[in-house]
Amino acid sequence: MSCPICGKDTEAKYRPFCSKRCADIDLGRWLTGSYVIPGDAVEDEESPRPGDGPGRPENLH
């Protein structure tokens, strides 16, 4: 199996990558949004934030 970043043979310790460097490059791509799962765009809905809910004083009726 070859590393998806550089094409070298993989190392068991870093599988599916060949090294920590390539594993870190892949992680960085996920964290910066370089990888995108295809699909329809979804508009951000007004969803409750953590801590919002019926127990908060301003939400009691």
N, C-alpha and C positions, 0 to 999 in steps of 0.2 A: 504494500500500500504506500502511496506517496503523499507527502504533506500537501494540503490544499493551498497553502500560502506560497511555498517556494518550490515544491515538486521533489524535494529530497526524500529519501526513505524515512519512514516514521520511526520514532523511538517509543518503546513500550511505555516509558514513564510519562510521555507527553502526548500519547496517541489521541487524536489522529494527526498530531503535528510532529515535527522532527525535533523541536526544541522549545524551551520556554519563550524564547524571542518570538517565534512564529505563533505560539499560543497567545502571547500578549498582543501581537498585531491583530489577531482575529478578535480578541476581546475588545480592543480599541475600536475596531470597525463596528461592532455591535453597539458599543456605548455612544458612538458619535452619529449613529443612524445611517452608516454607509450601507448596511444590509437592510433591505425592505422586503417584507412579505407581500406579494402582490394581492390586490383586492380593491374593492370600491372604497373611496374615501368616505369617512364617517365624520359628520360634524360633531363637535364636542357639545354634548347635551348639558343642561343644567342639572348636574347630579349633586347629591348631598356631599358635603365635605366631611372628613372624619371629625367627629365631635358635634356635628349638627344632628339634630334629631329631636324627638318629642320630649326628651328629658331636659333640654335646655330651657331656661326661664323665658327667653323671648319667643319660644315656640309653643308655650303652653297657652291654651285658650280657655 
